[in-house]
Amino acid sequence: MFLSRGKQVQQEQRGTQDSPFVVKVLSNPKNVQETQQEVDHRKEKAANERNLVIATYSLELEFCNLSYSALKPLC
């Protein structure tokens, strides 16, 4: 590309591999211990959530039972 005075303008190389527009972040591969810890954490989290669902369901049943017992004499 040329300017009106005959000087050549160098084109900008933005967005190429040499001069990227966006920086690509590469994560480091995890070692065996980190991978195992992540798997164990996921299993523990799933077990905790499962137990929470069971406890919530048990509380709901007890609440329904108490409500029924309280309303039974009124019927």
C-alpha positions as CSV (number, residue, x, y, z in Angstrom):
1,M,0.0,0.0,0.0
2,F,1.3,3.5,-0.9
3,L,0.6,6.9,0.5
4,S,0.2,9.9,-1.7
5,R,3.8,11.0,-1.3
6,G,5.1,7.6,-2.6
7,K,6.1,6.2,0.8
8,Q,5.2,2.6,1.3
9,V,3.1,1.7,4.3
10,Q,3.7,-1.6,6.0
11,Q,0.5,-3.5,6.5
12,E,-0.2,-4.5,10.1
13,Q,-0.2,-8.2,10.8
14,R,-2.8,-8.3,13.6
15,G,-4.7,-11.5,14.0
16,T,-2.0,-13.8,12.7
17,Q,-0.2,-16.6,14.5
18,D,2.9,-14.3,15.0
19,S,0.9,-11.3,16.3
20,P,-2.4,-12.7,17.6
21,F,-5.5,-10.6,18.2
22,V,-6.5,-12.9,21.0
23,V,-4.1,-14.7,23.2
24,K,-4.8,-18.4,23.4
25,V,-4.3,-19.7,27.0
26,L,-3.2,-23.3,27.2
27,S,-3.7,-25.2,30.4
28,N,-1.1,-27.5,31.8
29,P,-1.9,-31.2,31.7
30,K,-2.9,-32.5,35.1
31,N,-0.8,-35.2,36.7
32,V,-2.2,-38.5,38.0
33,Q,-2.6,-37.2,41.6
34,E,-4.5,-34.1,40.5
35,T,-6.8,-36.1,38.3
36,Q,-7.5,-38.6,41.1
37,Q,-8.2,-35.8,43.5
38,E,-10.7,-34.3,41.1
39,V,-12.4,-37.7,40.6
40,D,-12.6,-38.2,44.3
41,H,-14.0,-34.7,44.8
42,R,-16.7,-35.3,42.2
43,K,-17.7,-38.6,43.8
44,E,-17.8,-37.0,47.3
45,K,-19.9,-34.1,46.0
46,A,-22.4,-36.5,44.3
47,A,-22.7,-38.6,47.5
48,N,-23.3,-35.4,49.6
49,E,-26.0,-34.2,47.2
50,R,-27.6,-37.6,47.2
51,N,-27.7,-37.6,51.0
52,L,-29.1,-34.1,51.0
53,V,-32.0,-35.2,48.7
54,I,-32.7,-38.2,51.0
55,A,-32.7,-36.0,54.1
56,T,-35.0,-33.5,52.4
57,Y,-37.4,-36.2,51.3
58,S,-37.4,-37.6,54.9
59,L,-38.2,-34.2,56.3
60,E,-41.1,-33.8,53.8
61,L,-42.5,-37.1,54.9
62,E,-42.3,-36.2,58.6
63,F,-43.9,-32.9,57.9
64,C,-46.8,-34.5,56.0
65,N,-47.2,-37.1,58.8
66,L,-47.3,-34.4,61.5
67,S,-49.8,-32.3,59.4
68,Y,-52.0,-35.3,58.9
69,S,-51.9,-36.1,62.7
70,A,-52.7,-32.6,63.6
71,L,-55.6,-32.3,61.1
72,K,-57.0,-35.8,61.8
73,P,-59.0,-34.8,64.9
74,L,-60.6,-32.0,63.0
75,C,-62.2,-34.3,60.4
